[in-house]
Amino acid sequence: MAARTFNTHNDMPADRRTSVVALINKQLLDLIDLYTQTKYAHWNVKGPHFIGLHELFDKLAEEVEEAIDEVAERATALGGVALGTARHTASHTRLTEFPGETFDGVAVVAALVERFAAVGKTTRAAIDEATKLEDSDTADLFTGVSRDLDRSTWFLEAHLQK
């Protein structure tokens, strides 16, 4: 990942900022991948609950997009570079690819549940790592993202539970 940094008046030591920016970029790439996979689901879902799922997936994608922007801006606020081109995301994401030929509403929901939960898990680990790096602001940012991902997972899981 890019080690380029810019001068900043942020008083966090430079070596710690570099470590935090690397942590932020890992989460950023996963969030970007989650966003694109959620949009893929939004565009391609089929079945009797199409419109409800189509609209839900779009709402969830918008929320992930907001998190992407906040996370990326934290990296740059620390003097780092926010990584996130499509090629960089594709080569560094920790998410598995959305299952091909999955279009049925329930199967699409199940695939998204797995992905939202996976990013939720890595985000909670990132909270702990940011705390170890003594960056409570980044830990707080990740806490908000984690809370939103958990809520989104719940919204999706509700469609699968009986």
C-alpha positions in Angstrom: 0.0 0.0 0.0 1.1 3.5 -0.7 3.5 4.9 2.0 3.4 8.5 0.6 2.6 11.0 3.3 2.1 14.7 3.3 3.1 17.3 5.9 0.4 18.0 8.5 0.1 19.8 11.8 -1.5 16.7 13.3 0.4 16.0 16.4 0.3 12.2 16.1 3.8 10.9 15.5 4.6 10.2 11.8 5.3 6.5 12.2 2.0 6.0 14.1 0.1 8.0 11.4 1.6 5.8 8.7 0.4 2.6 10.6 -3.0 4.1 11.1 -3.3 5.1 7.4 -2.4 1.6 6.4 -5.1 0.2 8.7 -7.6 2.7 7.3 -6.8 1.8 3.7 -7.4 -1.9 4.4 -10.9 -1.1 5.7 -11.5 1.4 2.9 -10.8 -1.2 0.2 -13.2 -3.6 1.8 -15.9 -0.9 2.1 -15.4 0.0 -1.6 -15.8 -3.7 -2.5 -18.9 -4.0 -0.3 -20.4 -1.0 -2.0 -19.8 -2.3 -5.5 -21.2 -5.8 -4.6 -24.2 -4.2 -3.0 -24.9 -2.1 -6.1 -24.4 -5.3 -8.2 -27.1 -6.9 -6.0 -29.3 -3.8 -6.4 -29.1 -4.0 -10.2 -29.5 -7.7 -10.7 -31.9 -9.0 -8.0 -34.9 -10.9 -9.3 -38.0 -12.5 -7.8 -41.3 -11.7 -6.2 -39.8 -9.2 -3.7 -37.8 -7.4 -6.4 -38.8 -3.8 -5.7 -38.4 -4.0 -1.9 -35.0 -5.6 -2.2 -33.9 -3.3 -5.0 -34.7 -0.3 -2.9 -33.2 -1.8 0.3 -30.0 -2.6 -1.5 -29.8 0.9 -2.9 -30.3 2.4 0.6 -27.6 0.1 2.1 -25.2 1.0 -0.8 -25.7 4.7 -0.1 -24.9 4.2 3.6 -21.7 2.3 2.7 -20.8 5.1 0.3 -21.0 7.6 3.1 -18.7 5.4 5.3 -16.3 5.2 2.4 -16.0 9.0 2.2 -15.6 9.4 5.9 -12.9 6.7 6.1 -11.0 8.0 3.1 -11.0 11.5 4.5 -9.6 10.3 7.8 -6.6 8.8 5.9 -6.0 12.1 4.1 -6.5 14.1 7.4 -3.6 12.2 8.8 -1.4 13.2 5.9 -1.9 9.9 4.1 -3.2 8.8 0.7 -6.6 7.3 0.5 -6.4 4.2 -1.8 -9.4 3.2 -3.7 -9.2 2.8 -7.4 -11.1 -0.1 -8.9 -7.9 -1.9 -9.8 -6.4 -1.4 -6.3 -9.6 -2.5 -4.6 -9.9 -5.6 -6.8 -6.3 -6.7 -6.0 -6.4 -6.0 -2.2 -10.0 -6.5 -1.0 -10.5 -9.2 1.7 -14.1 -9.9 0.6 -14.9 -12.9 -1.5 -16.4 -12.2 -4.9 -20.2 -12.0 -5.2 -21.4 -15.5 -6.2 -22.0 -15.6 -10.0 -25.4 -16.6 -11.2 -27.0 -15.5 -7.9 -30.0 -13.4 -8.7 -32.9 -14.9 -6.7 -33.9 -12.5 -4.0 -33.3 -14.8 -1.0 -30.0 -16.0 -2.3 -28.9 -12.4 -3.0 -29.8 -11.4 0.5 -27.9 -14.3 1.9 -24.8 -13.4 -0.1 -25.0 -9.8 1.1 -25.5 -10.9 4.7 -22.1 -12.8 4.5 -20.4 -9.7 3.0 -21.8 -7.1 5.5 -21.0 -9.4 8.4 -17.4 -10.0 7.1 -16.7 -6.3 6.8 -18.4 -5.8 10.2 -15.9 -8.3 11.7 -12.8 -6.7 10.1 -14.1 -3.3 11.2 -14.4 -4.4 14.8 -10.8 -5.8 14.6 -9.8 -2.4 13.1 -11.3 -0.7 16.2 -9.0 -2.7 18.4 -6.0 -2.1 16.2 -6.7 1.7 16.1 -7.0 1.6 19.9 -3.6 -0.2 20.2 -2.1 2.5 17.9 -3.5 5.1 20.4 -5.8 6.7 17.8 -9.1 7.1 19.5 -10.5 9.2 16.7 -10.0 6.5 14.1 -11.3 3.9 16.6 -14.4 6.1 17.1 -14.9 6.4 13.3 -14.6 2.6 12.9 -17.1 2.2 15.8 -19.7 4.2 13.9 -19.0 2.3 10.7 -19.3 -1.0 12.7 -22.6 0.0 14.2 -24.0 0.9 10.8 -22.8 -2.4 9.3 -24.4 -4.3 12.1 -27.7 -2.5 11.5 -27.5 -3.3 7.8 -26.7 -6.9 8.5 -29.8 -7.0 10.7 -32.0 -5.5 8.0 -30.8 -8.1 5.6 -31.0 -11.0 8.0 -34.6 -10.1 8.8 -35.5 -11.3 5.3 -34.1 -14.7 6.0 -35.4 -15.3 9.5 -38.7 -17.0 10.2 
